[in-house]
Amino acid sequence: MLTELANHNDDIRRLLEKGYALRVDTLHLVARDIPYLDHEGTLQTGSIVSKLVPVDQNRYVQHDHQVFFAGSAPHGLDGRPVANLSGGEMTIPLSHDDTIVQRSFSNKPPNGFPDFFNKVEHYVALISGPAIERYPQATPLTFRVDPDILPDSVFKVHDSLTSRAEIADLASVFKDDIIAIIGLGGTGSYVLDFMAKTRVKEIRGFDGDKFYPHNAFRSPGALDLDDWGKSKAATAEKRYANFRHGLSMKPTYVDASSSSELEGVTFAFVCVDKGSARAAIFDLLIALAIPFIDVGMGLNRKQGPLAGTLRVTYFGAEKAGDVRAMNLAETVDDPDNVYRENIQIAELNALNAGLAVMRYKQLRGFYVDDSSAYHLLMDTTTLRVMSERDA
């Protein structure tokens, strides 16, 4: 119901997009995760509850200027109850047992509240102000998603980016995809970062290597010193676990025996830097008829500074064998490959991943595709992208 309310009530949409953890419960608008100080000055969280009055099938207005509060009495920095919050102890029946109303508040500005947005903001300033001043990390803007709002959402926070841009119809084209990311090193870690923010059903990551300082210099996200020596898979899963559902990162390599690990996968990204490993992965994906994109870099220092090429090659399920026969990707180990020396090139990893993810999204219809390209090469010296396309 909240999604429909946000679509037809601008004030509720603004609250949701700002980051309030909203819920609709028995014709009440509930703003959860509201920080406040209790009588001991301890940080607590409560919920502001306001009645919804229907105007028609889709539009709602306030009942009055009052709100209900699920929580104990909010206190100020001086240890006294917050002033100008008249009302009293009371309860109202709600369907969710994690929100138990204990009191009502009344603080009406001279001209009242024009809408729910101003009403919630007004009471949050009174209730949460002391808590935020004492605990700067405290915030009512948690973007936490109520499972009742989007029961099939893969995200654990509200996707306000998609709603703001009004591209929900385009974002939904990914909803049934199960993505495999084979290799979670430099480029693979950026592919994961981009795909974690894409509305795919599931992401499976595979990498048997450990995470060390050189990996941190070419991967996105915050650094946790406790990650040294742990598997790249475990590090990657921890990094995105609080962002979305459907993550499965496994500390293993993909080879000819990995068919069961890829069961149900609808698209794969191959992000490995060893030719022999790539060859075995190609054989497996082609045998399973899984379309995939392979990425790679070729770098040299012949001119002193680094120069080279970023590569993105698409192997469609029907023509994968033909593309494989073109030998566009290295399937043997090259001892002279500069990339194997662990040069820190995070921006090239990100570019390589970005090109790969954009090509995938073109294939799904999210971006316009005027190229039908199966092979992209970006020259790092000219920043030009060349492509080979289907006839």
ZINOR-V148995 format. One record per backbone hydrogen bond with DSSP energy under -0.5 kcal/mol. CO is the residue of the C=O (numbers start at 0). NH is the residue of the N-H. E is the energy in kcal/mol with one decimal. If there is no record, write none. Layout:
co=CO nh=NH e=E
co=CO nh=NH e=E
//
This chain:
co=0 nh=4 e=-2.3
co=1 nh=5 e=-2.8
co=2 nh=6 e=-1.7
co=3 nh=7 e=-1.2
co=4 nh=7 e=-0.6
co=4 nh=8 e=-1.9
co=8 nh=12 e=-2.3
co=9 nh=13 e=-2.3
co=10 nh=14 e=-1.6
co=11 nh=15 e=-2.3
co=12 nh=16 e=-2.7
co=13 nh=17 e=-1.9
co=14 nh=18 e=-1.1
co=14 nh=19 e=-2.0
co=18 nh=142 e=-3.4
co=19 nh=21 e=-1.6
co=20 nh=31 e=-2.7
co=22 nh=24 e=-0.5
co=22 nh=29 e=-3.3
co=26 nh=51 e=-2.7
co=27 nh=24 e=-2.6
co=27 nh=29 e=-0.6
co=28 nh=30 e=-0.5
co=28 nh=49 e=-2.3
co=29 nh=22 e=-1.7
co=29 nh=31 e=-0.7
co=30 nh=47 e=-2.4
co=31 nh=20 e=-0.6
co=32 nh=34 e=-0.7
co=33 nh=45 e=-2.7
co=35 nh=43 e=-3.0
co=36 nh=74 e=-2.6
co=37 nh=40 e=-2.0
co=41 nh=37 e=-2.0
co=43 nh=35 e=-2.3
co=45 nh=33 e=-2.8
co=46 nh=69 e=-2.8
co=47 nh=30 e=-3.0
co=48 nh=67 e=-3.3
co=49 nh=28 e=-3.3
co=50 nh=52 e=-0.5
co=50 nh=62 e=-0.6
co=51 nh=53 e=-0.6
co=52 nh=60 e=-2.7
co=58 nh=54 e=-3.3
co=58 nh=55 e=-1.3
co=60 nh=52 e=-2.6
co=66 nh=104 e=-3.1
co=67 nh=48 e=-2.8
co=68 nh=70 e=-0.9
co=68 nh=101 e=-2.6
co=68 nh=102 e=-1.4
co=69 nh=46 e=-1.4
co=73 nh=81 e=-2.5
co=74 nh=36 e=-0.6
co=75 nh=78 e=-1.7
co=79 nh=75 e=-3.2
co=81 nh=84 e=-0.6
co=85 nh=105 e=-2.1
co=87 nh=103 e=-2.4
co=94 nh=96 e=-0.6
co=95 nh=98 e=-1.5
co=98 nh=100 e=-0.6
co=101 nh=89 e=-1.5
co=102 nh=68 e=-3.0
co=104 nh=66 e=-2.1
co=105 nh=85 e=-1.2
co=106 nh=108 e=-0.6
co=108 nh=111 e=-1.9
co=114 nh=118 e=-1.8
co=115 nh=119 e=-2.9
co=116 nh=120 e=-2.3
co=117 nh=121 e=-2.1
co=118 nh=122 e=-2.1
co=119 nh=123 e=-2.5
co=120 nh=124 e=-2.1
co=121 nh=125 e=-1.5
co=122 nh=126 e=-2.9
co=123 nh=127 e=-3.0
co=123 nh=128 e=-0.6
co=124 nh=128 e=-1.0
co=127 nh=131 e=-2.8
co=128 nh=132 e=-2.0
co=129 nh=133 e=-2.1
co=130 nh=134 e=-3.1
co=133 nh=135 e=-0.5
co=134 nh=137 e=-2.6
co=139 nh=20 e=-0.6
co=139 nh=141 e=-1.3
co=142 nh=157 e=-2.1
co=145 nh=148 e=-2.4
co=145 nh=149 e=-1.1
co=149 nh=152 e=-2.4
co=153 nh=244 e=-4.1
co=155 nh=144 e=-1.3
co=157 nh=159 e=-2.2
co=158 nh=162 e=-1.5
co=159 nh=163 e=-2.6
co=160 nh=164 e=-2.1
co=161 nh=165 e=-0.8
co=161 nh=166 e=-1.8
co=166 nh=170 e=-2.7
co=167 nh=171 e=-1.5
co=169 nh=172 e=-1.7
co=170 nh=173 e=-1.2
co=171 nh=174 e=-1.4
co=173 nh=176 e=-2.2
co=173 nh=200 e=-0.7
co=176 nh=178 e=-0.5
co=176 nh=200 e=-1.4
co=176 nh=201 e=-1.5
co=177 nh=265 e=-2.5
co=177 nh=266 e=-1.5
co=178 nh=203 e=-3.5
co=179 nh=181 e=-0.6
co=179 nh=268 e=-2.8
co=180 nh=182 e=-0.9
co=180 nh=205 e=-2.2
co=181 nh=270 e=-3.1
co=184 nh=188 e=-2.5
co=185 nh=189 e=-1.2
co=186 nh=190 e=-2.3
co=187 nh=191 e=-2.4
co=188 nh=192 e=-1.9
co=189 nh=193 e=-2.4
co=190 nh=194 e=-2.8
co=191 nh=195 e=-2.7
co=192 nh=196 e=-0.7
co=193 nh=196 e=-0.7
co=194 nh=197 e=-1.8
co=197 nh=199 e=-2.3
co=201 nh=178 e=-2.9
co=202 nh=204 e=-0.5
co=202 nh=247 e=-2.1
co=203 nh=180 e=-3.0
co=204 nh=249 e=-3.1
co=205 nh=182 e=-2.7
co=206 nh=232 e=-0.5
co=208 nh=231 e=-2.3
co=209 nh=211 e=-0.6
co=210 nh=228 e=-3.1
co=211 nh=214 e=-1.5
co=211 nh=215 e=-1.3
co=212 nh=216 e=-1.2
co=214 nh=217 e=-1.4
co=215 nh=218 e=-0.9
co=222 nh=224 e=-0.5
co=223 nh=226 e=-2.4
co=224 nh=227 e=-1.0
co=226 nh=229 e=-2.3
co=229 nh=210 e=-3.3
co=230 nh=234 e=-2.1
co=231 nh=235 e=-2.6
co=232 nh=236 e=-2.5
co=233 nh=237 e=-2.2
co=234 nh=238 e=-1.7
co=235 nh=239 e=-1.2
co=236 nh=240 e=-1.2
co=239 nh=242 e=-1.6
co=239 nh=243 e=-1.5
co=242 nh=155 e=-2.4
co=242 nh=156 e=-0.6
co=245 nh=202 e=-3.1
co=247 nh=204 e=-2.4
co=247 nh=249 e=-0.6
co=249 nh=206 e=-2.1
co=249 nh=251 e=-2.2
co=252 nh=254 e=-0.5
co=254 nh=257 e=-2.0
co=257 nh=260 e=-0.6
co=257 nh=261 e=-1.0
co=258 nh=261 e=-0.8
co=259 nh=262 e=-1.0
co=261 nh=264 e=-2.0
co=266 nh=179 e=-2.2
co=267 nh=292 e=-2.2
co=268 nh=181 e=-3.0
co=268 nh=270 e=-0.7
co=269 nh=294 e=-2.1
co=272 nh=274 e=-0.5
co=273 nh=277 e=-2.2
co=274 nh=278 e=-2.2
co=275 nh=279 e=-1.6
co=276 nh=280 e=-2.0
co=277 nh=281 e=-2.9
co=278 nh=282 e=-2.2
co=279 nh=283 e=-1.9
co=280 nh=284 e=-2.7
co=281 nh=285 e=-2.7
co=282 nh=286 e=-2.1
co=283 nh=287 e=-1.9
co=284 nh=289 e=-2.4
co=285 nh=288 e=-1.1
co=288 nh=290 e=-0.6
co=290 nh=267 e=-1.7
co=291 nh=314 e=-3.4
co=292 nh=269 e=-3.0
co=293 nh=312 e=-2.7
co=295 nh=310 e=-2.9
co=297 nh=308 e=-2.1
co=298 nh=337 e=-0.8
co=299 nh=306 e=-1.8
co=300 nh=303 e=-1.4
co=302 nh=304 e=-1.1
co=304 nh=302 e=-0.6
co=306 nh=299 e=-2.5
co=307 nh=379 e=-2.6
co=308 nh=297 e=-2.2
co=309 nh=377 e=-2.6
co=310 nh=295 e=-1.7
co=311 nh=375 e=-3.2
co=312 nh=293 e=-2.8
co=313 nh=315 e=-0.7
co=314 nh=291 e=-1.9
co=315 nh=319 e=-1.2
co=318 nh=322 e=-2.3
co=319 nh=323 e=-2.7
co=320 nh=324 e=-1.9
co=321 nh=325 e=-0.6
co=322 nh=325 e=-1.1
co=322 nh=327 e=-0.6
co=323 nh=326 e=-1.6
co=332 nh=334 e=-0.7
co=333 nh=336 e=-1.6
co=335 nh=337 e=-0.5
co=336 nh=339 e=-1.1
co=337 nh=340 e=-2.1
co=338 nh=341 e=-1.5
co=342 nh=344 e=-1.0
co=344 nh=347 e=-0.6
co=344 nh=348 e=-2.2
co=345 nh=349 e=-2.7
co=346 nh=350 e=-2.1
co=347 nh=351 e=-2.9
co=348 nh=352 e=-2.6
co=349 nh=353 e=-2.8
co=350 nh=354 e=-2.6
co=351 nh=355 e=-1.9
co=352 nh=356 e=-2.8
co=353 nh=357 e=-2.4
co=354 nh=358 e=-2.2
co=355 nh=359 e=-2.2
co=356 nh=360 e=-2.5
co=357 nh=361 e=-2.1
co=358 nh=362 e=-2.1
co=359 nh=363 e=-1.3
co=360 nh=364 e=-0.6
co=360 nh=365 e=-2.5
co=360 nh=366 e=-1.0
co=361 nh=364 e=-1.2
co=367 nh=369 e=-0.6
co=371 nh=389 e=-2.0
co=373 nh=313 e=-2.7
co=374 nh=387 e=-2.6
co=375 nh=311 e=-2.3
co=376 nh=378 e=-0.5
co=376 nh=385 e=-3.3
co=377 nh=309 e=-2.5
co=377 nh=379 e=-0.5
co=378 nh=382 e=-2.4
co=383 nh=378 e=-2.3
co=383 nh=385 e=-0.5
co=385 nh=376 e=-3.0
co=387 nh=373 e=-2.4
co=387 nh=374 e=-1.5
//
